[in-house]
């Protein structure tokens, strides 16, 4: 079963227009009524699960066709279990024995989206919907649920892991996330560093330092990290040419995306340094984001640099919204949050709808 009655040419744009409507409604509600438990949060959760999970199998969603072919091969016992993402390979192999390809894509969407709901519910209880609308309205959310599926699921599992109270569950879930997509090793390293060096001010300074280092050193950092000897083909993205004509990558130093990333860094600075917000979990999330984003800044000129950017951007919404929902530090905080949500999604809408090809 799939939603074939919706023209595939407008499928993605329609999603953004629906999220735009919901965003405007939430922002107006925040202005008028302030914080309140959402009455239709679960309806939006269900809608996104169905809309993303039952999308038609089409090349419009880029790698979705490749995933479909791999799934069909798995059903015919032709799958090659690869060491780079063995967790996802076994997940696909197991799924191929239990369901058809449409059900598989729905299950992928469920793992990607429902885990984000669990994270929001865990950290923000009755106000979970404000964080959730930011997450599903993020710049890369749709792309990594329909195209970079392995990476998207891995990112959600990583967030679920760090949201758990017990260390054993953190380790288990992060381990699964890494085996779904090895790139999660980067935020994992940032999270580990944050356990022993939880210093947001120093991390902000490190992030700022990476900008002139990247500007001054040109392609040095891409070559340096690619030459470290790790056996992962994704590191070849650092030095390959733009073999797939990727729009994001071979465009030099992207100040627009630096500024976009800086909004989360500014949010952390404002609440931690300016307002004195103290929360161990928030420090973990913020420092992990800054570490992963700083790495991307160093290799910003690389082909497929969007894939490195995503390793911080998938947690960006949480970095921004967390203090808003944990502590009342402003007189008109709900109204400020409304503007933050609106501006945050405005960037997503502008980049993916207004100027999209």
WOJO-V397809 format. One record per residue. N is the residue number from 1. PHI is phi in radians with two decimals (999 if undefined). Layout:
n=N phi=PHI
n=N phi=PHI
//
This chain:
n=1 phi=999
n=2 phi=-2.61
n=3 phi=-1.51
n=4 phi=-1.25
n=5 phi=-1.28
n=6 phi=-1.61
n=7 phi=-0.96
n=8 phi=-1.11
n=9 phi=-1.15
n=10 phi=-1.92
n=11 phi=-1.03
n=12 phi=-1.20
n=13 phi=-1.05
n=14 phi=-1.07
n=15 phi=-1.01
n=16 phi=-1.15
n=17 phi=-1.19
n=18 phi=-1.16
n=19 phi=-1.14
n=20 phi=-1.07
n=21 phi=-1.06
n=22 phi=-1.11
n=23 phi=-1.06
n=24 phi=-1.08
n=25 phi=-1.07
n=26 phi=-1.12
n=27 phi=-1.14
n=28 phi=-1.11
n=29 phi=-1.09
n=30 phi=-1.11
n=31 phi=-1.12
n=32 phi=-1.53
n=33 phi=-1.92
n=34 phi=1.31
n=35 phi=-1.14
n=36 phi=-2.76
n=37 phi=-1.16
n=38 phi=-1.18
n=39 phi=-1.60
n=40 phi=-2.29
n=41 phi=-1.03
n=42 phi=-1.21
n=43 phi=-1.14
n=44 phi=-1.16
n=45 phi=-1.01
n=46 phi=-1.13
n=47 phi=-1.05
n=48 phi=-1.16
n=49 phi=-1.02
n=50 phi=-1.24
n=51 phi=-1.17
n=52 phi=-1.36
n=53 phi=-1.23
n=54 phi=-1.90
n=55 phi=-1.15
n=56 phi=-1.15
n=57 phi=-1.37
n=58 phi=-2.63
n=59 phi=-1.18
n=60 phi=-1.01
n=61 phi=-1.65
n=62 phi=0.99
n=63 phi=-1.27
n=64 phi=-1.02
n=65 phi=-1.13
n=66 phi=-1.12
n=67 phi=-1.07
n=68 phi=-1.09
n=69 phi=-1.14
n=70 phi=-1.11
n=71 phi=-1.14
n=72 phi=-1.10
n=73 phi=-1.11
n=74 phi=-1.13
n=75 phi=-1.12
n=76 phi=-1.64
n=77 phi=1.14
n=78 phi=-1.85
n=79 phi=-1.23
n=80 phi=-1.89
n=81 phi=-1.21
n=82 phi=-1.82
n=83 phi=-1.20
n=84 phi=-1.21
n=85 phi=-2.39
n=86 phi=-1.12
n=87 phi=-1.11
n=88 phi=-1.19
n=89 phi=-1.06
n=90 phi=-1.19
n=91 phi=-1.06
n=92 phi=-1.17
n=93 phi=-1.08
n=94 phi=-1.12
n=95 phi=-1.10
n=96 phi=-1.13
n=97 phi=-1.55
n=98 phi=-2.00
n=99 phi=-2.71
n=100 phi=-1.58
n=101 phi=-1.17
n=102 phi=-1.14
n=103 phi=-1.15
n=104 phi=-1.09
n=105 phi=-1.16
n=106 phi=-1.15
n=107 phi=-1.10
n=108 phi=-1.06
n=109 phi=-1.10
n=110 phi=-1.07
n=111 phi=-1.09
n=112 phi=-1.24
n=113 phi=-1.64
n=114 phi=-1.16
n=115 phi=-1.10
n=116 phi=-1.15
n=117 phi=-1.07
n=118 phi=-1.07
n=119 phi=-1.10
n=120 phi=-1.11
n=121 phi=-1.14
n=122 phi=-1.16
n=123 phi=-1.49
n=124 phi=-2.14
n=125 phi=0.75
n=126 phi=-1.23
n=127 phi=-1.75
n=128 phi=-1.02
n=129 phi=-1.16
n=130 phi=-1.14
n=131 phi=-1.26
n=132 phi=-1.13
n=133 phi=-1.16
n=134 phi=-1.18
n=135 phi=-1.12
n=136 phi=-1.36
n=137 phi=-1.78
n=138 phi=-1.24
n=139 phi=-0.95
n=140 phi=-1.79
n=141 phi=-1.03
n=142 phi=-1.12
n=143 phi=-1.07
n=144 phi=-1.58
n=145 phi=-1.76
n=146 phi=-2.09
n=147 phi=-2.09
n=148 phi=-1.44
n=149 phi=-1.12
n=150 phi=-1.03
n=151 phi=-1.11
n=152 phi=-1.08
n=153 phi=-1.09
n=154 phi=-1.06
n=155 phi=-1.10
n=156 phi=-1.14
n=157 phi=-1.13
n=158 phi=-1.10
n=159 phi=-1.10
n=160 phi=-1.07
n=161 phi=-1.09
n=162 phi=-1.28
n=163 phi=-1.48
n=164 phi=-1.36
n=165 phi=-1.39
n=166 phi=-1.49
n=167 phi=-1.06
n=168 phi=-1.09
n=169 phi=-1.27
n=170 phi=-1.04
n=171 phi=-1.12
n=172 phi=-1.09
n=173 phi=-1.21
n=174 phi=-1.17
n=175 phi=-1.07
n=176 phi=-1.10
n=177 phi=-1.03
n=178 phi=-1.09
n=179 phi=-1.38
n=180 phi=-1.44
n=181 phi=-2.79
n=182 phi=-1.07
n=183 phi=-1.07
n=184 phi=-1.15
n=185 phi=-1.03
n=186 phi=-1.16
n=187 phi=-1.11
n=188 phi=-1.09
n=189 phi=-1.07
n=190 phi=-1.07
n=191 phi=-1.16
n=192 phi=-1.13
n=193 phi=-1.04
n=194 phi=-1.12
n=195 phi=-1.20
n=196 phi=-1.93
n=197 phi=-2.42
n=198 phi=-1.62
n=199 phi=-2.09
n=200 phi=-1.01
n=201 phi=-1.05
n=202 phi=-1.18
n=203 phi=-1.13
n=204 phi=-1.11
n=205 phi=-1.08
n=206 phi=-1.11
n=207 phi=-1.09
n=208 phi=-1.10
n=209 phi=-1.11
n=210 phi=-1.15
n=211 phi=-1.16
n=212 phi=-1.14
n=213 phi=-1.09
n=214 phi=-1.23
n=215 phi=-1.11
n=216 phi=-1.36
n=217 phi=-1.60
n=218 phi=1.02
n=219 phi=-1.54
n=220 phi=-1.02
n=221 phi=-1.18
n=222 phi=-1.06
n=223 phi=-1.14
n=224 phi=-1.10
n=225 phi=-1.22
n=226 phi=-1.17
n=227 phi=-1.64
n=228 phi=-1.30
n=229 phi=1.69
n=230 phi=-1.25
n=231 phi=-1.56
n=232 phi=-2.53
n=233 phi=-1.07
n=234 phi=-1.19
n=235 phi=-1.19
n=236 phi=-1.19
n=237 phi=-1.06
n=238 phi=-1.20
n=239 phi=-2.10
n=240 phi=-1.17
n=241 phi=-1.27
n=242 phi=-1.41
n=243 phi=-1.16
n=244 phi=-1.87
n=245 phi=0.94
n=246 phi=-1.30
n=247 phi=-1.18
n=248 phi=-1.19
n=249 phi=-1.41
n=250 phi=-1.38
n=251 phi=-2.20
n=252 phi=1.35
n=253 phi=-1.44
n=254 phi=-1.55
n=255 phi=-1.14
n=256 phi=-1.11
n=257 phi=-1.35
n=258 phi=-1.10
n=259 phi=-1.11
n=260 phi=-1.06
n=261 phi=-1.10
n=262 phi=-1.16
n=263 phi=-1.07
n=264 phi=-1.26
n=265 phi=-1.11
n=266 phi=-1.10
n=267 phi=-1.04
n=268 phi=-1.10
n=269 phi=-1.06
n=270 phi=-1.07
n=271 phi=-1.37
n=272 phi=-1.39
n=273 phi=-1.49
n=274 phi=-1.28
n=275 phi=-1.73
n=276 phi=1.22
n=277 phi=-1.19
n=278 phi=-2.13
n=279 phi=-2.74
n=280 phi=-1.03
n=281 phi=-1.15
n=282 phi=-1.11
n=283 phi=-1.04
n=284 phi=-1.05
n=285 phi=-1.09
n=286 phi=-1.10
n=287 phi=-1.15
n=288 phi=-1.12
n=289 phi=-1.05
n=290 phi=-1.09
n=291 phi=-1.07
n=292 phi=-1.16
n=293 phi=-1.23
n=294 phi=-1.10
n=295 phi=-1.06
n=296 phi=-1.06
n=297 phi=-1.04
n=298 phi=-1.15
n=299 phi=-1.95
n=300 phi=-1.07
n=301 phi=-1.44
n=302 phi=-1.19
n=303 phi=-1.10
n=304 phi=1.04
n=305 phi=-1.13
n=306 phi=-1.07
n=307 phi=-1.23
n=308 phi=-1.36
n=309 phi=-1.09
n=310 phi=-1.07
n=311 phi=-1.19
n=312 phi=-2.05
n=313 phi=-1.12
n=314 phi=-1.18
n=315 phi=-1.93
n=316 phi=-1.07
n=317 phi=-1.04
n=318 phi=-1.21
n=319 phi=-1.06
n=320 phi=-1.33
n=321 phi=-1.55
n=322 phi=-0.89
n=323 phi=-1.14
n=324 phi=-1.06
n=325 phi=-1.76
n=326 phi=-1.89
n=327 phi=-2.66
n=328 phi=-1.59
n=329 phi=-1.96
n=330 phi=-2.33
n=331 phi=-1.19
n=332 phi=-2.07
n=333 phi=-1.02
n=334 phi=-1.03
n=335 phi=-1.22
n=336 phi=-1.10
n=337 phi=-1.07
n=338 phi=-1.02
n=339 phi=-1.17
n=340 phi=-1.09
n=341 phi=-1.06
n=342 phi=-1.13
n=343 phi=-1.18
n=344 phi=-1.08
n=345 phi=-1.29
n=346 phi=-1.04
n=347 phi=-1.09
n=348 phi=-1.02
n=349 phi=-1.15
n=350 phi=-1.11
n=351 phi=-1.29
n=352 phi=-1.72
n=353 phi=-2.13
n=354 phi=-1.16
n=355 phi=-1.87
n=356 phi=-1.16
n=357 phi=-1.27
//
